[in-house]
Amino acid sequence: MANQWQRAVMVPSWIRWLPCSFAYLTVVPDQHGFSRKAWSMLPWDKAVWCDPGSVDDWVAQAQSHHPRREADHAELQAREHYDRVVRVRAARVELFTEMCRRRGLPVPHTLEELLSCLVGFGLFEMDGEWLTPRLEQNPIEVLPLAGNEIVDEERAQQDDRTVLVAITVRALAERTRPRWRRRQVTTDLRAFAAALRMPEGEVRRSLARLVEVAGVHVHPRRSPLATGCASRSRGRRSPAGFPSTTCPRPSTRSDARPGSPRPRRLGGVTKRLTARVAIGLALAAAVLTGCSSEGADTNCGLDQCTVTFDRGVEAQASVLGVDAKLVSAEGDRVTLEVAGEQLSLTVGQGGTEVAGMNVTLESVTDSNVVVKIARA
């Protein structure tokens, strides 16, 4: 019988605390227990902390996506981004090491050692070869925190939830209104909360927080339904019974005028909230989303990533806890290696399921191959 791969039920804040290779351990065949043999394809010798690589590679990749006249600006942005990533990584390593020290557990260096460490923390139960995930536990209940650390963690968890809601609202708006001409969308709050695996009350509190920091406006109607993004200029109403959320338009170059404040955006809010908790969810799309890429660009949301592989180079990416590698591309047929299995794909054939992921070939050109990898 084939394994029914699924994302483990998990408190999202574990993303801040645990090494990025933890993403491999968030995809399980059964929430209630499974044989470790089901994870036989995992790279158990893989380092627990993802290597950001060389800053020169970041600069080269950034410049390749900008006109030559903007090369200096692209380099500056890439170096600043790289420095932030390195600082965040160092902070995460230090915090996790301290938690291991307080609990008296060896600091893990490989994925194999990380699993043993998480068993020590009680995040997995191990009975011989059988494992049961317990990631639904709150870090406050599991980690050896004390005093103000608990207060700080409670605040950070609220920011985590706000970031997740912000990302989901923005993704919903971009999916339903691609050009943002009408910035009002409507959805069912219950379904919205279920997709995030968050209580409705927490979603409401996070939306209220976005009202404060992102210029988002929530318009409740006659039922406890919906969020969205509405155009302020057109005054378009959402259907009766559906509250909506108004989101500011994504900024453009013409929005930035000397002496005028920059418009607030959900993207900017996620960055500010992430920075404030030092390690937050810049991983919110990246964390369960992946660790690194080489010869490829990744654009990730909560449950799916679009990977653009460069042709003619050895291109690979690590996203959503799985490794993906471009093996070959001939005409409109592409061979990929995903989670250790080779897939032969053509444009328009639909998705192929492997290791709990649905892999779809989006497009093939002379210069690149675009693939969508989503949780099944």
PECOR-V478982 format. One record per residue. PHI is phi as a letter, one per 30 degrees, with the letter a starting at -180 (999 if undefined). D_CENTER is the distance of its C-alpha to the mean C-alpha in Angstrom with 2 decimals. Layout:
PHI D_CENTER
PHI D_CENTER
//
This chain:
999 30.37
d 26.92
d 23.99
c 21.91
d 18.44
a 16.00
d 13.07
d 14.88
d 15.52
a 13.87
d 13.88
e 10.35
d 12.15
d 12.67
e 9.41
d 11.54
d 14.56
c 14.09
e 13.98
d 11.04
d 13.20
e 12.96
e 10.21
d 13.42
c 15.00
c 12.67
c 14.08
b 17.70
d 20.75
a 22.05
d 21.01
c 24.59
k 25.28
a 25.48
d 27.23
d 25.57
e 27.02
d 24.23
c 21.95
d 24.59
d 22.44
d 20.01
d 20.68
d 22.25
c 23.55
d 20.23
d 19.77
d 17.44
c 16.21
d 14.71
d 17.25
d 16.31
i 19.46
d 22.20
d 22.08
d 24.51
d 22.07
d 19.59
d 22.61
d 23.86
d 20.68
d 20.44
d 24.15
d 24.01
c 22.16
b 24.66
e 28.41
e 30.63
d 31.89
c 28.47
d 28.03
d 28.84
d 26.39
d 23.59
d 24.61
d 24.64
d 21.14
d 19.84
d 21.81
d 20.65
d 16.95
d 17.83
d 19.84
d 17.12
d 14.77
d 17.87
d 18.82
d 15.58
d 15.72
d 19.38
d 18.91
d 16.51
d 19.03
d 21.86
d 20.60
d 19.77
d 23.10
d 24.90
d 23.66
d 24.90
d 28.14
d 28.80
d 28.33
i 30.46
c 28.01
d 27.90
d 24.97
d 23.11
b 22.85
b 21.90
d 19.73
e 23.07
d 23.86
d 20.48
d 21.21
d 24.65
d 23.34
d 21.13
d 24.27
d 26.09
d 23.80
i 24.25
d 20.68
b 22.21
c 25.84
b 27.75
b 31.10
i 32.40
c 30.13
c 28.41
b 25.06
b 23.81
d 20.32
b 20.69
d 17.15
d 18.06
d 20.03
d 19.33
e 19.03
d 22.08
d 24.07
c 23.15
d 22.95
d 26.26
c 25.68
b 28.75
h 30.08
d 28.03
d 25.03
d 24.71
d 25.04
d 22.43
d 19.96
e 20.79
d 20.15
d 16.82
d 15.75
d 16.89
d 14.85
e 11.67
d 12.72
d 13.70
d 10.47
d 8.84
d 12.10
d 12.21
d 9.12
d 10.64
d 14.07
d 13.46
d 12.04
d 15.09
d 17.38
d 16.50
d 16.86
c 20.13
b 21.57
e 20.58
c 23.07
h 22.72
d 26.52
c 26.35
c 23.65
b 24.23
b 22.45
b 23.19
b 21.55
d 22.47
d 21.15
d 21.68
d 19.56
d 16.87
d 16.98
d 17.22
d 14.09
d 12.20
h 14.63
b 15.99
d 19.71
e 20.99
d 22.48
d 19.25
d 17.84
d 21.16
d 21.03
d 17.63
d 19.12
d 22.17
d 20.28
d 18.87
e 22.53
d 23.41
c 20.95
b 19.81
i 22.92
d 21.55
b 24.47
c 24.47
c 27.58
d 28.41
c 30.96
d 33.18
b 30.63
d 27.45
c 25.42
i 22.85
b 20.79
a 20.79
b 21.36
c 25.04
d 27.29
d 29.45
d 32.13
d 32.85
i 32.87
d 31.73
c 31.62
d 29.34
e 31.25
e 33.23
i 31.55
b 28.02
d 26.68
b 24.55
b 22.34
c 23.35
c 20.86
d 22.21
d 22.34
e 20.12
d 22.44
b 24.48
e 26.88
d 29.69
d 27.98
d 28.39
c 32.05
e 33.89
i 34.48
c 32.11
d 28.92
d 25.65
d 24.26
d 21.41
b 18.17
e 15.01
d 13.18
d 15.66
d 15.34
d 11.71
d 12.95
d 16.07
d 14.76
d 12.45
d 15.59
d 17.79
c 16.36
i 16.37
b 13.36
e 11.08
c 7.51
d 7.52
d 5.02
e 3.80
c 1.84
c 3.57
d 4.77
d 5.13
c 4.41
l 7.43
c 10.05
a 12.45
a 14.55
b 18.27
i 20.11
a 17.05
c 14.60
b 11.03
b 9.48
c 6.12
c 5.33
d 4.64
b 7.30
a 8.40
b 8.74
c 12.00
c 13.65
c 16.87
d 19.22
d 22.25
d 25.47
i 28.16
b 26.04
d 24.47
c 20.91
a 18.09
b 14.34
c 12.22
b 9.08
h 7.86
i 10.62
b 13.30
c 15.34
b 16.50
b 19.68
d 21.94
c 25.38
a 27.54
b 27.92
b 31.31
i 31.89
c 29.40
c 28.78
b 25.95
c 25.59
c 22.23
c 21.65
b 18.60
h 18.43
i 22.02
c 23.37
d 24.79
b 24.26
c 26.58
b 25.16
b 26.78
d 25.66
i 26.14
d 26.55
j 23.58
d 20.85
c 21.61
c 20.16
a 19.63
h 18.16
i 16.46
c 14.90
c 16.51
c 17.22
b 18.89
d 20.74
d 20.39
a 22.96
b 25.14
b 27.00
d 29.27
c 26.63
a 23.30
b 21.71
c 18.73
b 16.95
c 14.39
c 12.70
b 11.66
d 11.97
d 15.69
//
